[in-house]
């Protein structure tokens, strides 16, 4: 990175809640936020937004007649963008760049419109404009009245952290002074969950902790889906900021299978090494891992960390055991966890994992994400 980029604020909606106080309180509680409900004809594990957050989203939807036609991914993004702008003390009408992506996009609306098409043979008028991926950032831009650039993308499950990369690049390139970056995902639909089950990666056992992310003894895949969004306010100015991004890394590795990465997580190794840069490996205190709860996915990332750090292993944690895998939003929610740990100077472990102990200090934290396609991103953050 040419120069550090500062985090002026983070806002999110997730099973953890919708405020930093509520999110931190839930992280401190060792209970998971996963429940089992009827999906189609089967009971299935998933992590949902709390009722009070759903009510807030409903209020937003009903506040504007146009919003009633928008997918939840867009509403989540608008809601969190409003909150983070207030937290960062930015103003509507400022020239703010926007890059908010999604792995799946308007899943709920797309499935609804497609079902209607199969039943009637006709597509509804708003089917196309309300299901395009660019719908997310463009509606946020309309809502906050900015004239800056607007980007939406899908880089599968690393989408949120890829947006952070883009924001850093725009700011370091002198093409913007403020950037909203993040990811939004509302993929709790029968068809989406059926796709995960078809890959045989979804949790099936009714355990105390159904998602066994970072359980190195597990013999079965235990991934579970969640929903939510996270948006970060980035700027070059360090005034009143809550954390600093001092390194970014990215890599893509050759695939042997569309949904796999190498056993040693080569893309993770390269991304982490790039993000760390010239800093001594012993200076990294924690890695907030992607760790989706699959046998091979978790082990590949653990192997990557072990290979890179050797005897200087940092502490390791993840949040997917608690809130499930939120696809394109997951990296930003992991980054939120990293920032909160730095702010509170307290490590949040995986309660059933024996993979690591709490670090001696909390200063430098790596955040990882990876997605289908063998693409990995690492973001290095520390106290501002």
C-alpha positions in Angstrom: 0.0 0.0 0.0 1.2 3.5 -0.8 -0.3 5.0 2.3 -2.5 3.7 5.1 -6.3 4.0 4.8 -8.4 4.6 7.8 -11.7 3.2 8.9 -14.1 6.0 9.9 -16.9 3.7 10.8 -18.5 0.2 10.4 -22.2 -0.6 10.4 -23.8 -4.0 10.0 -27.0 -6.0 10.2 -26.6 -9.7 11.0 -27.8 -12.3 13.5 -25.6 -10.4 16.0 -27.8 -7.3 15.7 -27.6 -3.8 14.2 -25.4 -1.8 16.6 -21.8 -2.1 17.7 -22.9 -2.4 21.3 -25.3 -5.2 20.5 -22.9 -7.0 18.2 -20.1 -6.9 20.9 -22.5 -8.1 23.6 -23.4 -11.1 21.5 -19.8 -11.9 20.7 -19.1 -12.0 24.4 -21.8 -14.6 24.8 -20.5 -18.0 24.0 -23.9 -19.2 22.6 -24.4 -19.5 18.9 -27.2 -17.7 17.0 -28.2 -20.5 14.7 -31.7 -22.0 14.7 -33.5 -24.8 13.0 -36.6 -24.0 10.9 -38.7 -25.4 8.2 -37.3 -24.8 4.7 -39.5 -26.2 2.1 -40.3 -29.7 3.4 -37.2 -30.0 5.7 -36.0 -28.5 8.9 -32.7 -26.8 8.2 -30.1 -24.9 10.2 -29.7 -21.2 9.4 -28.8 -17.9 11.2 -31.4 -15.2 10.8 -31.6 -11.5 11.6 -33.1 -10.8 15.1 -36.8 -9.9 15.1 -36.1 -6.2 16.0 -33.7 -5.9 13.1 -36.2 -7.4 10.7 -38.7 -4.8 11.9 -36.2 -2.1 11.2 -35.8 -3.3 7.7 -39.6 -3.5 7.3 -39.8 0.1 8.4 -37.3 1.1 5.8 -39.1 -0.8 3.1 -42.4 0.9 4.0 -40.8 4.4 4.2 -40.7 4.8 0.5 -43.0 3.4 -2.1 -40.1 2.6 -4.4 -38.4 0.6 -1.7 -41.2 -1.9 -1.7 -39.9 -3.4 -4.9 -36.3 -3.8 -3.8 -34.6 -7.0 -2.8 -33.5 -7.5 0.8 -29.8 -7.3 -0.3 -30.5 -3.7 -1.4 -32.5 -2.8 1.7 -29.7 -4.2 3.9 -27.2 -2.1 2.1 -29.2 1.1 2.3 -29.9 0.6 6.0 -26.2 0.0 6.9 -24.9 2.7 4.6 -27.2 5.3 6.4 -25.8 4.1 9.7 -22.2 4.2 8.8 -22.4 7.6 7.2 -23.8 8.9 10.5 -21.1 7.1 12.5 -18.3 8.6 10.2 -19.8 12.1 10.4 -20.1 12.2 6.6 -23.0 14.0 5.0 -25.5 13.2 2.3 -24.5 14.8 -0.9 -20.7 14.4 -0.3 -18.8 12.9 -3.2 -18.5 9.4 -1.8 -17.4 6.3 -3.8 -19.5 3.2 -3.3 -18.5 -0.4 -3.8 -21.0 -2.8 -2.2 -21.1 -6.3 -3.6 -22.9 -9.6 -3.2 -22.1 -13.2 -3.9 -25.7 -14.1 -4.9 -27.4 -10.7 -5.4 -31.2 -10.4 -5.4 -31.7 -14.1 -4.7 -35.2 -13.8 -3.1 -36.6 -11.6 -5.8 -35.0 -13.5 -8.6 -36.5 -16.8 -7.4 -39.9 -15.1 -6.9 -39.9 -13.6 -10.5 -38.7 -16.9 -12.0 -41.4 -18.8 -10.3 -44.1 -16.4 -11.6 -42.6 -16.7 -15.1 -42.8 -20.5 -15.0 -46.4 -20.3 -13.8 -47.6 -17.6 -16.2 -45.1 -17.5 -19.1 -44.6 -13.8 -18.6 -41.9 -11.8 -16.9 -42.9 -8.9 -14.6 -42.0 -5.4 -15.6 -39.5 -4.8 -12.7 -38.0 -8.3 -12.9 -34.8 -7.1 -14.7 -34.0 -3.7 -13.0 -34.6 -5.0 -9.5 -32.5 -8.1 -9.8 -29.3 -6.7 -11.4 -26.3 -6.8 -9.2 -25.5 -3.1 -9.8 -28.9 -2.4 -8.1 -27.2 -2.5 -4.7 -24.7 0.3 -5.0 -26.8 2.4 -7.4 -29.7 2.5 -4.9 -27.3 3.4 -2.0 -26.0 6.2 -4.2 -29.5 7.4 -4.8 -30.3 7.3 -1.1 -27.2 9.2 0.1 -27.3 11.5 -2.8 -23.7 11.1 -3.9 -22.2 11.8 -7.3 -19.2 9.6 -6.7 -18.4 6.3 -8.5 -20.7 3.3 -7.8 -19.7 -0.3 -8.2 -21.3 -3.6 -7.4 -19.5 -6.9 -8.0 -19.5 -10.6 -7.2 -16.3 -12.3 -6.4 -18.1 -15.1 -4.6 -17.5 -15.3 -0.8 -14.6 -12.9 -0.8 -16.8 -10.1 -2.3 -16.9 -7.9 0.8 -13.1 -7.8 1.2 -12.6 -7.4 -2.5 -14.7 -4.3 -2.1 -12.2 -3.1 0.6 -9.4 -3.7 -1.9 -11.2 -1.6 -4.5 -11.8 1.2 -2.0 -8.1 1.2 -0.9 -7.0 1.4 -4.6 -9.3 4.3 -5.4 -8.2 6.2 -2.3 -4.5 5.5 -2.8 -4.8 6.4 -6.5 -6.1 9.9 -5.6 -9.4 9.2 -7.4 -11.6 9.6 -4.3 -11.4 10.9 -0.7 -14.2 8.8 0.8 -15.4 5.3 -0.1 -18.2 3.1 1.2 -17.2 -0.6 0.8 -18.9 -3.8 1.9 -21.1 -6.7 1.1 -24.8 -7.6 1.4 -26.4 -11.0 1.3 -30.0 -12.3 1.8 -29.6 -15.8 0.5 -31.8 -17.7 3.0 -34.0 -19.2 0.3 -35.0 -22.9 -0.3 -33.2 -23.0 -3.6 -29.9 -21.5 -2.3 -29.8 -23.9 0.7 -30.6 -26.8 -1.6 -27.6 -25.9 -3.7 -25.3 -26.0 -0.6 -26.8 -29.3 0.4 -26.2 -30.7 -3.1 -22.5 -30.0 -2.6 -22.7 -32.0 0.7 -21.1 -29.2 2.7 -24.2 -28.3 4.8 -24.5 -29.2 8.5 -26.9 -32.0 9.3 -26.1 -33.0 13.0 -28.1 -31.3 15.8 -25.1 -30.5 18.0 -24.6 -27.9 20.8 -22.7 -26.0 18.1 -24.0 -27.1 14.7 -21.4 -25.2 12.7 -18.0 -26.6 13.8 -15.7 -23.9 12.3 -12.2 -24.5 13.5 -13.0 -27.8 15.1 -10.0 -29.7 13.8 -11.4 -33.0 15.0 -14.6 -32.9 12.9 -15.3 -35.6 10.4 -18.2 -34.0 8.6 -18.8 -30.7 6.8 -20.8 -28.3 9.0 -21.3 -25.1 7.0 -24.5 -23.2 7.7 -25.9 -20.1 6.0 -26.6 -16.8 7.6 -27.8 -13.4 6.3 -26.7 -9.8 6.7 -24.7 -6.9 5.4 -21.7 -4.9 6.5 -20.5 -1.5 5.2 -17.3 0.3 6.0 -16.5 4.0 5.6 -12.9 4.4 4.3 -10.9 7.7 4.1 -7.4 8.9 3.9 -7.8 11.3 6.8 -7.1 9.7 10.2 -9.2 12.1 12.3 -11.7 10.3 14.6 -11.1 6.9 13.0 -11.5 3.6 14.7 -8.8 1.5 13.0 -6.2 1.6 10.2 -5.7 -0.6 7.2 -2.0 -0.9 6.8 -1.8 -3.8 4.4 -3.9 -5.6 1.7 -3.2 -8.8 -0.1 -4.9 -10.9 -2.7 -4.2 -14.1 -4.8 -5.9 -16.6 -7.1 -4.8 -20.2 -7.4 -5.3 -22.7 -10.1 -8.4 -24.9 -9.5 -8.7 -28.6 -9.5 -12.4 -28.4 -8.7 -14.8 -25.5 -9.0 -15.4 -25.4 -5.2 -12.0 -26.3 -3.8 -8.7 -24.7 -2.9 -5.3 -26.5 -2.5 -4.7 -28.5 0.7 -2.1 -25.9 1.8 -4.2 -22.9 0.9 -1.7 -21.4 -1.5 -4.0 -18.5 -2.3 -4.3 -17.7 1.5 -0.5 -17.9 1.9 0.1 -15.4 -0.9 -2.6 -13.0 0.1 -1.5 -13.0 3.8 2.2 -12.5 2.8 1.3 -9.6 0.6 -0.8 -7.9 3.3 1.9 -8.4 5.9 4.5 -6.9 3.7 7.7 -5.9 5.5 6.3 -6.4 9.0 7.8 -9.2 10.9 5.6 -12.3 11.1 5.9 -12.3 14.9 4.0 -8.9 14.9 0.8 -10.5 13.8 -1.4 -11.2 16.8 -4.6 -12.7 15.4 -6.0 -14.0 12.2 -9.8 -13.8 11.8 -10.2 -16.7 9.5 -12.7 -17.4 6.7 -13.2 -20.9 8.2 -16.6 -21.9 6.8 -16.9 -25.1 8.9 -16.1 -27.5 6.1 -13.5 -30.2 6.7 -11.2 -29.3 3.8 -11.8 -25.6 3.8 -10.9 -25.1 7.4 -7.9 -27.4 7.2 -6.5 -25.7 4.1 -6.6 -22.3 5.8 -5.0 -23.7 9.0 -2.3 -25.3 6.9 -1.7 -22.0 5.1 -1.3 -20.2 8.4 1.0 -22.9 9.8 3.1 -22.9 6.6 3.5 -19.1 6.5 4.0 -18.4 10.2 5.9 -21.5 11.3 6.7 -21.2 15.0 5.3 -17.7 15.2 1.6 -18.9 15.0 -0.8 -16.1 15.8 -4.1 -16.7 17.6 -6.9 -17.9 15.3 -10.6 -17.3 15.4 -13.7 -17.2 13.2 -17.4 -16.1 13.6 -19.1 -18.6 11.4 -19.8 -21.0 14.3 -21.9 -18.2 15.7 -23.6 -16.5 12.7 -23.2 -18.9 9.8 -21.7 -18.1 6.5 -23.0 -14.9 5.0 -21.4 -15.4 1.6 -20.4 -12.0 0.2 -21.0 -10.1 3.5 -18.9 -12.5 5.5 -15.5 -10.8 5.1 -16.8 -7.5 6.2 -18.5 -9.0 9.3 -15.1 -10.7 10.1 -13.4 -7.4 9.7 -16.0 -5.9 12.1 -15.1 -8.6 14.6 -11.4 -7.6 14.2 -12.1 -3.9 14.8 -14.2 -4.7 17.9 -11.5 -6.9 19.4 -9.0 -4.1 18.9 -11.3 -1.5 20.4 -12.1 -3.6 23.4 -8.7 -5.2 23.7 -10.3 -8.6 24.1 -9.9 -11.8 22.0 -13.1 -13.6 21.0 -12.3 -17.3 20.7 -14.3 -20.2 19.2 -15.6 -21.8 22.4 -15.2 -25.4 21.4 -11.9 -25.1 19.4 -8.5 -26.0 20.8 -6.6 -24.7 17.9 -5.1 -21.6 19.6 -5.0 -19.6 22.8 -5.7 -15.9 23.4 -2.8 -13.7 22.2 -0.5 -11.9 24.6 -1.6 -8.6 23.0 -4.0 -7.2 20.4 -2.4 -4.8 18.0 -2.2 -6.3 14.5 -5.0 -8.4 13.1 -5.2 -10.2 9.7 -8.7 -10.8 8.3 -9.1 -13.5 5.6 -11.7 -14.4 3.0 -11.8 -16.8 0.1 -14.5 -17.8 -2.4 -15.3 -20.3 -5.2 -12.8 -19.7 -7.9 -9.7 -19.9 -5.7 -9.6 -16.2 -4.9 -8.3 -15.1 -1.5 -8.1 -11.7 0.2 -6.3 -10.6 3.4 -6.6 -7.3 5.1 -4.2 -6.2 7.8 -5.6 -3.8 10.4 -4.3 -2.2 13.6 -5.2 0.6 16.0 -5.4 4.0 14.4 
